[in-house]
Amino acid sequence: MQALIKTTGVIVGIAVAAVIVFAAPVAGSSVTHAPKRCHHNCPPPPPPTTDCGTRTGPPATYAHVVWIWMENHSYSQIIGSSSAPYINSLANGCGLATNYRAVTHPSLPNYIAATSGDTWGIADDNPPSSHPLAVNSIFQQASSAGSYQESMPSNCDLTSSGTYAVKHNPEAYYTNIRTACNSDNVPMGTTSSGAFLNALNSGTLPKFSFVTPNLCNDMHDCSIATGDTWLQGWVPKITASPSYQAGATVLIITWDEDDSSSGNQVATIVVSPYTTPGTKSGTAFTHYSLLRTTEELLGIPTFLANAASATSMRSAFGL
């Protein structure tokens, strides 16, 4: 580029250079980009590192068995779902029953079948006033038992209220343990305070614990992701408890029934210090198998009703 300036009759040419500076990477450095998020056909999350497989040589009996019951989703809706990364990490890092089926529809008879060995003809979700059951149950069999019901207004509440559904509280239906229910069937509390957390931390869980999230957190009314987040908040509290760390607690997570789309196949996950990470069993199990297995783990010699002929889950999961 040439600029001409006229001064005192003399034309002076001045060269004006245009300088362009490029920034180049410094030798040895590299340009990094934020990793892309996976949205489809994503690999499963890494398994938990401390929940399962930390011990060998399971005991003849356990101090505690804990059940958590979720709601109304089929196996295929949960296992492999990108909406349930934590649940799938448990399934991959602990034990998964790949051929487990609920007993019937709707919800209530499954809860009753799993805790007493039979549906007793129940085919609806009516409250305890419609179905008073004077039959034996795991709550009576175990030397100590209790229920932790999220969002239940008061102990052993026999009517639904808000996000508490009595149909998901089987202990409330057994009339022969109503007195015990009034004291050991309690509002659950939260991950920061309340009855369940206190029992975990103090080592005062009963032999058998039935844990029911509320209607949102159990996936009944809310999303799979909501239930996944809820479990992610609670399961580490259970596995960090002194009893679990001592090898004396087994946790089993299941779904009451599917959504009537998959032959009632539901996901069931076994979490214990003795279960080898990645264990999968294709044996045909049902809620009656869950009952029988729990009776065995607690050293109960008599199996209730259909549990007597059900297949035990104990050997399949190293319990």
C-alpha positions as CSV (number, residue, x, y, z in Angstrom):
1,M,0.0,0.0,0.0
2,Q,1.5,3.4,-1.0
3,A,0.6,6.7,0.6
4,L,1.7,10.0,-0.9
5,I,2.2,13.1,1.2
6,K,3.0,16.5,-0.4
7,T,5.2,18.8,1.7
8,T,6.9,21.9,0.5
9,G,6.6,20.8,-3.0
10,V,8.2,17.5,-2.5
11,I,6.2,14.3,-2.8
12,V,7.4,11.7,-0.3
13,G,6.3,8.1,-0.7
14,I,5.7,6.3,2.5
15,A,5.2,2.6,2.5
16,V,2.7,1.5,5.0
17,A,2.9,-2.2,5.9
18,A,-0.2,-4.1,7.0
19,V,0.9,-6.6,9.6
20,I,-1.3,-9.6,10.4
21,V,-0.4,-11.7,13.5
22,F,-1.6,-15.3,13.7
23,A,-1.6,-17.1,17.1
24,A,-0.1,-20.6,16.7
25,P,-0.1,-23.4,19.3
26,V,2.9,-23.6,21.4
27,A,5.1,-26.6,20.6
28,G,4.1,-29.5,22.8
29,S,0.6,-28.2,23.6
30,S,-2.7,-29.5,22.3
31,V,-6.1,-28.1,21.7
32,T,-8.8,-29.7,23.9
33,H,-12.6,-29.8,23.4
34,A,-15.3,-30.6,25.9
35,P,-16.4,-34.3,25.6
36,K,-19.6,-34.9,23.8
37,R,-22.5,-36.2,25.8
38,C,-24.0,-39.5,24.9
39,H,-27.7,-39.6,24.1
40,H,-28.3,-42.8,22.2
41,N,-26.9,-46.4,22.6
42,C,-24.7,-45.2,25.5
43,P,-22.4,-47.6,27.3
44,P,-23.5,-48.5,30.8
45,P,-22.1,-46.4,33.7
46,P,-19.2,-47.8,35.6
47,P,-20.3,-50.2,38.4
48,P,-20.1,-49.1,42.0
49,T,-16.7,-49.9,43.5
50,T,-17.6,-50.8,47.1
51,D,-21.2,-52.1,47.2
52,C,-20.8,-55.7,46.3
53,G,-18.2,-58.5,46.2
54,T,-16.2,-57.1,49.1
55,R,-16.3,-60.3,51.2
56,T,-16.2,-64.1,50.7
57,G,-17.7,-66.9,52.7
58,P,-21.3,-65.8,53.4
59,P,-22.8,-66.4,56.8
60,A,-25.4,-69.1,57.6
61,T,-27.8,-66.3,58.6
62,Y,-27.9,-62.6,58.4
63,A,-28.7,-59.9,60.9
64,H,-30.8,-57.9,58.5
65,V,-32.7,-58.2,55.2
66,V,-34.0,-55.0,53.6
67,W,-36.5,-54.8,50.7
68,I,-37.1,-51.7,48.6
69,W,-40.2,-51.9,46.4
70,M,-40.5,-49.8,43.3
71,E,-43.6,-49.5,41.1
72,N,-45.2,-50.4,37.7
73,H,-42.3,-50.8,35.3
74,S,-41.2,-53.8,33.3
75,Y,-37.7,-55.2,33.2
76,S,-37.0,-53.7,29.8
77,Q,-38.1,-50.2,30.9
78,I,-35.5,-50.2,33.6
79,I,-32.6,-52.3,32.6
80,G,-30.6,-50.5,29.9
81,S,-32.6,-47.3,30.3
82,S,-30.7,-44.1,30.0
83,S,-33.1,-42.6,32.6
84,A,-31.9,-45.0,35.2
85,P,-28.0,-44.8,35.3
86,Y,-27.7,-45.5,39.0
87,I,-30.0,-48.5,38.9
88,N,-28.1,-49.9,36.0
89,S,-24.8,-49.3,37.8
90,L,-26.2,-51.5,40.6
91,A,-27.4,-54.1,38.2
92,N,-24.0,-54.2,36.6
93,G,-22.0,-53.9,39.8
94,C,-24.0,-56.2,42.0
95,G,-26.5,-59.0,41.1
96,L,-29.4,-58.9,38.6
97,A,-32.2,-61.5,38.2
98,T,-32.9,-61.5,34.5
99,N,-36.0,-63.8,34.6
100,Y,-37.9,-62.6,37.6
101,R,-41.6,-62.1,37.4
102,A,-44.3,-60.6,39.7
103,V,-47.2,-62.8,40.7
104,T,-50.3,-60.9,39.4
105,H,-51.9,-57.5,38.9
106,P,-52.6,-55.0,40.4
107,S,-50.2,-53.8,43.1
108,L,-51.7,-55.0,46.4
109,P,-51.9,-58.8,45.8
110,N,-48.2,-58.7,44.8
111,Y,-47.3,-57.0,48.1
112,I,-49.4,-59.5,50.0
113,A,-48.0,-62.5,48.1
114,A,-44.4,-61.5,48.7
115,T,-44.9,-61.1,52.4
116,S,-47.3,-64.0,53.2
117,G,-46.9,-66.5,50.3
118,D,-50.3,-66.1,48.7
119,T,-52.6,-63.4,47.3
120,W,-55.5,-64.8,49.5
121,G,-57.9,-64.0,46.6
122,I,-57.2,-60.3,46.6
123,A,-57.5,-58.8,43.1
124,D,-57.8,-55.1,43.8
125,D,-56.0,-52.3,45.6
126,N,-58.6,-51.7,48.3
127,P,-57.5,-50.6,51.8
128,P,-57.1,-52.9,54.9
129,S,-60.8,-52.3,55.9
130,S,-61.7,-54.4,52.8
131,H,-59.0,-57.0,53.2
132,P,-58.4,-57.8,56.9
133,L,-55.9,-60.7,56.8
134,A,-55.5,-62.9,59.9
135,V,-52.7,-65.0,58.3
136,N,-49.0,-65.4,59.0
137,S,-46.5,-63.2,57.3
138,I,-42.8,-62.5,57.2
139,F,-43.5,-59.6,59.7
140,Q,-44.6,-62.2,62.2
141,Q,-42.0,-64.9,61.3
142,A,-39.0,-62.6,61.7
143,S,-37.9,-62.1,65.3
144,S,-38.1,-58.4,64.6
145,A,-39.7,-56.7,61.6
146,G,-40.7,-53.2,60.6
147,S,-41.8,-51.0,57.7
148,Y,-40.4,-47.6,56.7
149,Q,-43.1,-45.8,54.7
150,E,-42.1,-42.5,53.0
151,S,-44.6,-39.7,53.4
152,M,-46.9,-41.7,55.7
153,P,-48.6,-39.2,58.0
154,S,-48.6,-41.5,61.2
155,N,-47.6,-44.9,62.3
156,C,-49.4,-47.8,60.6
157,D,-51.7,-45.5,58.8
158,L,-54.6,-47.6,57.4
159,T,-55.8,-45.0,54.8
160,S,-54.0,-43.4,51.9
161,S,-53.1,-39.7,52.1
162,G,-51.2,-37.5,49.7
163,T,-48.3,-39.4,48.2
164,Y,-48.7,-42.2,50.8
165,A,-50.6,-45.3,49.5
166,V,-51.7,-47.9,52.0
167,K,-51.8,-50.5,49.2
168,H,-48.0,-50.3,49.2
169,N,-47.8,-51.0,52.9
170,P,-48.5,-54.7,53.3
171,E,-47.9,-54.8,57.1
172,A,-51.0,-52.7,57.6
173,Y,-53.2,-55.5,56.2
174,Y,-52.3,-58.2,58.8
175,T,-54.7,-57.9,61.7
176,N,-52.8,-60.4,63.9
177,I,-49.9,-58.0,64.1
178,R,-51.8,-54.7,64.3
179,T,-50.3,-53.9,67.8
180,A,-46.8,-54.4,66.5
181,C,-47.7,-52.4,63.3
182,N,-48.7,-49.4,65.5
183,S,-45.1,-49.2,66.8
184,D,-42.8,-50.6,64.1
185,N,-44.6,-49.4,60.9
186,V,-43.3,-45.8,60.8
187,P,-42.8,-42.8,58.6
188,M,-39.5,-43.3,56.8
189,G,-37.9,-39.8,57.1
190,T,-35.3,-38.4,54.7
191,T,-31.7,-39.0,53.8
192,S,-30.7,-36.4,56.4
193,S,-32.9,-37.4,59.3
194,G,-35.7,-39.7,60.5
195,A,-36.4,-43.3,61.5
196,F,-34.8,-45.3,58.7
197,L,-31.5,-43.3,58.7
198,N,-31.3,-43.4,62.4
199,A,-31.8,-47.2,62.4
200,L,-29.1,-47.6,59.7
201,N,-26.6,-45.4,61.5
202,S,-27.2,-46.8,65.0
203,G,-27.3,-50.5,64.0
204,T,-30.9,-50.9,65.2
205,L,-32.6,-52.1,62.1
206,P,-35.1,-54.9,62.7
207,K,-34.3,-58.3,61.2
208,F,-36.6,-57.6,58.3
209,S,-37.3,-54.2,56.9
210,F,-39.9,-53.3,54.2
211,V,-39.1,-49.9,52.6
212,T,-41.6,-48.1,50.5
213,P,-40.9,-44.8,48.6
214,N,-43.8,-42.5,48.2
215,L,-46.0,-42.5,45.0
216,C,-43.6,-40.2,43.2
217,N,-40.3,-41.7,44.2
218,D,-41.4,-45.3,43.6
219,M,-42.0,-44.4,39.9
220,H,-45.8,-44.9,40.2
221,D,-46.7,-41.3,39.6
222,C,-43.3,-39.8,38.5
223,S,-40.6,-40.6,36.1
224,I,-38.0,-43.4,36.1
225,A,-35.4,-40.7,36.5
226,T,-37.1,-39.6,39.7
227,G,-36.9,-43.1,41.2
228,D,-33.3,-43.5,40.1
229,T,-32.3,-40.4,41.9
230,W,-34.2,-41.5,45.0
231,L,-32.3,-44.8,45.0
232,Q,-29.1,-43.1,44.5
233,G,-29.7,-41.1,47.6
234,W,-30.7,-44.0,49.8
235,V,-28.7,-47.1,48.7
236,P,-25.3,-45.7,49.6
237,K,-26.8,-44.9,53.1
238,I,-27.6,-48.6,53.4
239,T,-24.3,-50.0,52.1
240,A,-22.4,-47.5,54.3
241,S,-24.2,-48.7,57.4
242,P,-22.1,-50.6,60.1
243,S,-24.1,-53.8,59.6
244,Y,-23.7,-53.9,55.8
245,Q,-20.0,-53.1,56.1
246,A,-19.7,-56.0,58.6
247,G,-21.3,-58.4,56.1
248,A,-24.5,-58.8,58.0
249,T,-27.1,-57.1,55.7
250,V,-28.6,-57.9,52.3
251,L,-30.6,-55.4,50.3
252,I,-33.0,-56.5,47.5
253,I,-34.7,-54.0,45.2
254,T,-37.6,-55.1,43.1
255,W,-40.7,-53.8,41.3
256,D,-44.2,-54.9,42.3
257,E,-45.4,-55.5,38.8
258,D,-44.8,-54.4,35.2
259,D,-47.1,-52.1,33.2
260,S,-48.9,-55.1,31.7
261,S,-46.7,-55.1,28.7
262,S,-44.0,-57.7,29.3
263,G,-45.5,-60.8,31.0
264,N,-45.0,-59.2,34.4
265,Q,-41.2,-59.5,34.1
266,V,-39.6,-57.0,36.5
267,A,-36.1,-56.0,37.4
268,T,-34.8,-57.4,40.7
269,I,-31.4,-56.4,42.0
270,V,-29.5,-58.1,44.9
271,V,-27.0,-56.0,46.8
272,S,-24.7,-57.8,49.3
273,P,-21.0,-57.9,50.2
274,Y,-20.9,-61.5,49.1
275,T,-22.5,-61.0,45.6
276,T,-19.9,-61.0,42.9
277,P,-20.1,-57.8,40.8
278,G,-21.8,-58.5,37.5
279,T,-23.7,-61.6,38.7
280,K,-26.7,-62.3,36.5
281,S,-29.1,-65.2,36.9
282,G,-31.6,-66.3,34.3
283,T,-33.3,-68.7,36.7
284,A,-37.1,-68.3,36.9
285,F,-37.8,-66.4,40.1
286,T,-40.9,-64.8,41.5
287,H,-42.0,-62.8,44.5
288,Y,-42.5,-66.1,46.2
289,S,-38.7,-66.7,45.6
290,L,-38.0,-63.4,47.3
291,L,-40.0,-64.5,50.4
292,R,-38.3,-67.9,50.6
293,T,-34.9,-66.4,50.1
294,T,-35.5,-63.9,52.9
295,E,-36.8,-66.7,55.2
296,E,-33.6,-68.6,54.6
297,L,-31.3,-65.6,55.1
298,L,-32.9,-64.9,58.5
299,G,-32.8,-68.6,59.6
300,I,-36.5,-69.1,59.6
301,P,-37.2,-72.8,59.2
302,T,-40.8,-72.7,57.9
303,F,-41.6,-71.4,54.5
304,L,-45.0,-69.7,54.1
305,A,-47.5,-71.1,51.6
306,N,-46.2,-70.8,48.0
307,A,-42.7,-69.9,49.3
308,A,-42.3,-73.6,50.2
309,S,-42.2,-74.6,46.5
310,A,-40.5,-71.5,45.2
311,T,-36.9,-71.5,43.9
312,S,-34.5,-69.8,46.3
313,M,-32.3,-67.0,45.0
314,R,-29.6,-67.6,47.6
315,S,-27.0,-69.7,45.7
316,A,-27.5,-67.7,42.4
317,F,-26.3,-64.5,44.2
318,G,-23.7,-66.0,46.5
319,L,-25.8,-65.4,49.6
